[in-house]
């Protein structure tokens, strides 16, 4: 029984690790596209829900260092909106932490709680962020 649970836990961990790798890879691909094509073309492509930067439940978003949404693959209606005061289910100002992580470290992971569109439940989420040219590129995954 313990072996079964261990194997199941290992499978979940591997799935999570694969999700993290996918999120980082999508951000990397987005940064390369941005550098090759410029911000206007890149931000439009990132905000296209049927574009190359939306992969299943993964998508890229871009904010400036003040929290203004420049691109959003999950909801294009958020483009042009200030997200700096956005809080998670526990009241954590996670967008401020995303900006802080990008400014202080250049890249990294930020954990928070958010409603999963698939389960409709508040789940643990982590987002990989990377700062390039005064913009914060991000892609998040649910931990379950």
C-alpha positions as a Markdown table, in Angstrom:
| # | Residue | x | y | z |
|---|---|---|---|---|
| 1 | Unk | 0.0 | 0.0 | 0.0 |
| 2 | Unk | 2.8 | 2.4 | 0.9 |
| 3 | Unk | 4.5 | 1.7 | -2.4 |
| 4 | Unk | 1.3 | 2.4 | -4.3 |
| 5 | Unk | 0.9 | 5.8 | -2.5 |
| 6 | Unk | 4.6 | 6.6 | -3.1 |
| 7 | Unk | 4.3 | 5.8 | -6.8 |
| 8 | Unk | 1.1 | 7.9 | -7.0 |
| 9 | Unk | 2.9 | 10.8 | -5.2 |
| 10 | Unk | 5.9 | 10.4 | -7.6 |
| 11 | Unk | 3.5 | 10.6 | -10.6 |
| 12 | Unk | 1.9 | 13.8 | -9.2 |
| 13 | Unk | 5.4 | 15.3 | -8.5 |
| 14 | Unk | 6.6 | 14.5 | -12.0 |
| 15 | Unk | 3.4 | 16.0 | -13.5 |
| 16 | Unk | 4.0 | 19.2 | -11.4 |
| 17 | Unk | 7.7 | 19.3 | -12.4 |
| 18 | Unk | 6.7 | 18.8 | -16.1 |
| 19 | Unk | 4.2 | 21.7 | -15.7 |
| 20 | Unk | 6.9 | 23.9 | -14.2 |
| 21 | Unk | 9.2 | 23.0 | -17.1 |
| 22 | Unk | 6.4 | 23.8 | -19.6 |
| 23 | Unk | 5.7 | 27.1 | -18.0 |
| 24 | Unk | 9.3 | 28.1 | -18.1 |
| 25 | Unk | 9.6 | 26.9 | -21.7 |
| 26 | Unk | 6.6 | 28.9 | -22.8 |
| 27 | Unk | 8.0 | 32.1 | -21.2 |
| 28 | Unk | 11.3 | 31.5 | -22.8 |
| 29 | Unk | 9.6 | 31.0 | -26.2 |
| 30 | Unk | 7.7 | 34.2 | -25.6 |
| 31 | Unk | 10.7 | 36.2 | -24.7 |
| 32 | Unk | 12.5 | 35.0 | -27.8 |
| 33 | Unk | 9.5 | 35.9 | -30.0 |
| 34 | Unk | 9.3 | 39.4 | -28.3 |
| 35 | Unk | 13.0 | 40.0 | -29.0 |
| 36 | Unk | 12.7 | 38.8 | -32.6 |
| 37 | Unk | 9.4 | 40.6 | -33.5 |
| 38 | Unk | 9.0 | 43.6 | -31.2 |
| 39 | Unk | 6.5 | 44.3 | -28.5 |
| 40 | Unk | 3.4 | 45.2 | -30.7 |
| 41 | Unk | 3.5 | 41.9 | -32.7 |
| 42 | Unk | 4.5 | 39.9 | -29.6 |
| 43 | Unk | 1.8 | 41.3 | -27.3 |
| 44 | Unk | -0.9 | 40.8 | -29.9 |
| 45 | Unk | 0.2 | 37.2 | -30.4 |
| 46 | Unk | 0.4 | 36.5 | -26.6 |
| 47 | Unk | -3.2 | 37.8 | -26.2 |
| 48 | Unk | -4.5 | 35.6 | -29.0 |
| 49 | Unk | -6.3 | 32.7 | -27.3 |
| 50 | Unk | -5.7 | 30.5 | -30.4 |
| 51 | Unk | -2.1 | 31.6 | -30.9 |
| 52 | Unk | 1.1 | 29.8 | -30.4 |
| 53 | Unk | 1.5 | 31.0 | -26.8 |
| 54 | Unk | -1.6 | 29.3 | -25.5 |
| 55 | Unk | -1.1 | 25.6 | -24.8 |
| 56 | Unk | -3.9 | 23.8 | -23.0 |
| 57 | Unk | -4.3 | 25.7 | -19.7 |
| 58 | Unk | -1.0 | 27.4 | -20.1 |
| 59 | Unk | -0.7 | 30.9 | -21.5 |
| 60 | Unk | 1.6 | 33.9 | -21.3 |
| 61 | Unk | 0.8 | 37.2 | -19.7 |
| 62 | Unk | 2.9 | 40.4 | -19.7 |
| 63 | Unk | 2.7 | 43.3 | -17.2 |
| 64 | Unk | 4.8 | 46.3 | -16.9 |
| 65 | Unk | 6.7 | 46.9 | -13.6 |
| 66 | Unk | 3.8 | 48.9 | -12.3 |
| 67 | Unk | 1.3 | 46.1 | -12.8 |
| 68 | Unk | -0.4 | 47.3 | -16.1 |
| 69 | Unk | -1.4 | 44.3 | -18.3 |
| 70 | Unk | 0.3 | 44.5 | -21.7 |
| 71 | Unk | -0.8 | 41.1 | -22.9 |
| 72 | Unk | -2.9 | 38.2 | -21.5 |
| 73 | Unk | -3.4 | 34.8 | -23.2 |
| 74 | Unk | -6.1 | 33.8 | -20.8 |
| 75 | Unk | -8.3 | 36.9 | -21.0 |
| 76 | Unk | -7.6 | 39.6 | -23.6 |
| 77 | Unk | -10.1 | 41.9 | -21.8 |
| 78 | Unk | -7.4 | 42.4 | -19.1 |
| 79 | Unk | -5.1 | 44.1 | -21.5 |
| 80 | Unk | -4.8 | 47.8 | -20.4 |
| 81 | Unk | -5.9 | 47.0 | -16.8 |
| 82 | Unk | -3.9 | 47.8 | -13.7 |
| 83 | Unk | -3.5 | 44.5 | -11.9 |
| 84 | Unk | -1.1 | 45.8 | -9.1 |
| 85 | Unk | -3.7 | 45.6 | -6.4 |
| 86 | Unk | -4.9 | 42.1 | -7.3 |
| 87 | Unk | -5.2 | 39.8 | -4.2 |
| 88 | Unk | -5.5 | 36.0 | -4.1 |
| 89 | Unk | -8.1 | 34.1 | -2.0 |
| 90 | Unk | -6.0 | 34.6 | 1.1 |
| 91 | Unk | -5.6 | 38.3 | 0.6 |
| 92 | Unk | -2.0 | 38.1 | -0.6 |
| 93 | Unk | -1.0 | 40.9 | -3.1 |
| 94 | Unk | 0.5 | 38.3 | -5.5 |
| 95 | Unk | 0.9 | 40.7 | -8.4 |
| 96 | Unk | 3.1 | 43.0 | -6.2 |
| 97 | Unk | 5.1 | 39.9 | -5.3 |
| 98 | Unk | 5.4 | 39.0 | -9.0 |
| 99 | Unk | 6.8 | 42.4 | -9.7 |
| 100 | Unk | 9.1 | 42.3 | -6.7 |
| 101 | Unk | 10.5 | 38.9 | -7.7 |
| 102 | Unk | 11.1 | 40.1 | -11.3 |
| 103 | Unk | 12.7 | 43.4 | -10.2 |
| 104 | Unk | 14.9 | 41.9 | -7.5 |
| 105 | Unk | 15.8 | 38.5 | -9.0 |
| 106 | Unk | 15.2 | 38.9 | -12.7 |
| 107 | Unk | 13.2 | 35.7 | -12.7 |
| 108 | Unk | 11.6 | 33.2 | -10.3 |
| 109 | Unk | 8.5 | 31.6 | -9.0 |
| 110 | Unk | 5.6 | 33.1 | -7.0 |
| 111 | Unk | 3.0 | 31.0 | -5.2 |
| 112 | Unk | -0.6 | 32.1 | -4.5 |
| 113 | Unk | -4.1 | 30.7 | -4.5 |
| 114 | Unk | -6.5 | 31.2 | -7.4 |
| 115 | Unk | -9.7 | 29.8 | -8.8 |
| 116 | Unk | -9.0 | 27.0 | -11.1 |
| 117 | Unk | -11.2 | 27.4 | -14.2 |
| 118 | Unk | -11.4 | 23.6 | -14.7 |
| 119 | Unk | -12.4 | 22.6 | -11.1 |
| 120 | Unk | -14.0 | 26.0 | -10.1 |
| 121 | Unk | -12.2 | 25.6 | -6.8 |
| 122 | Unk | -9.5 | 27.7 | -5.2 |
| 123 | Unk | -6.3 | 25.9 | -5.8 |
| 124 | Unk | -2.6 | 26.5 | -5.1 |
| 125 | Unk | -1.0 | 28.1 | -8.1 |
| 126 | Unk | 2.6 | 29.0 | -9.0 |
| 127 | Unk | 3.7 | 31.4 | -11.7 |
| 128 | Unk | 7.1 | 31.6 | -13.3 |
| 129 | Unk | 8.1 | 35.2 | -14.1 |
| 130 | Unk | 11.0 | 36.7 | -16.0 |
| 131 | Unk | 11.8 | 40.4 | -16.5 |
| 132 | Unk | 12.9 | 41.7 | -19.9 |
| 133 | Unk | 13.1 | 45.3 | -21.0 |
| 134 | Unk | 11.0 | 46.6 | -18.2 |
| 135 | Unk | 8.2 | 44.0 | -18.7 |
| 136 | Unk | 7.4 | 41.0 | -16.6 |
| 137 | Unk | 6.6 | 37.9 | -18.7 |
| 138 | Unk | 4.7 | 35.2 | -16.8 |
| 139 | Unk | 3.1 | 31.8 | -17.0 |
| 140 | Unk | 1.3 | 30.0 | -14.2 |
| 141 | Unk | 0.4 | 26.4 | -13.4 |
| 142 | Unk | -1.9 | 24.9 | -10.8 |
| 143 | Unk | -0.1 | 22.6 | -8.3 |
| 144 | Unk | -2.7 | 19.8 | -8.5 |
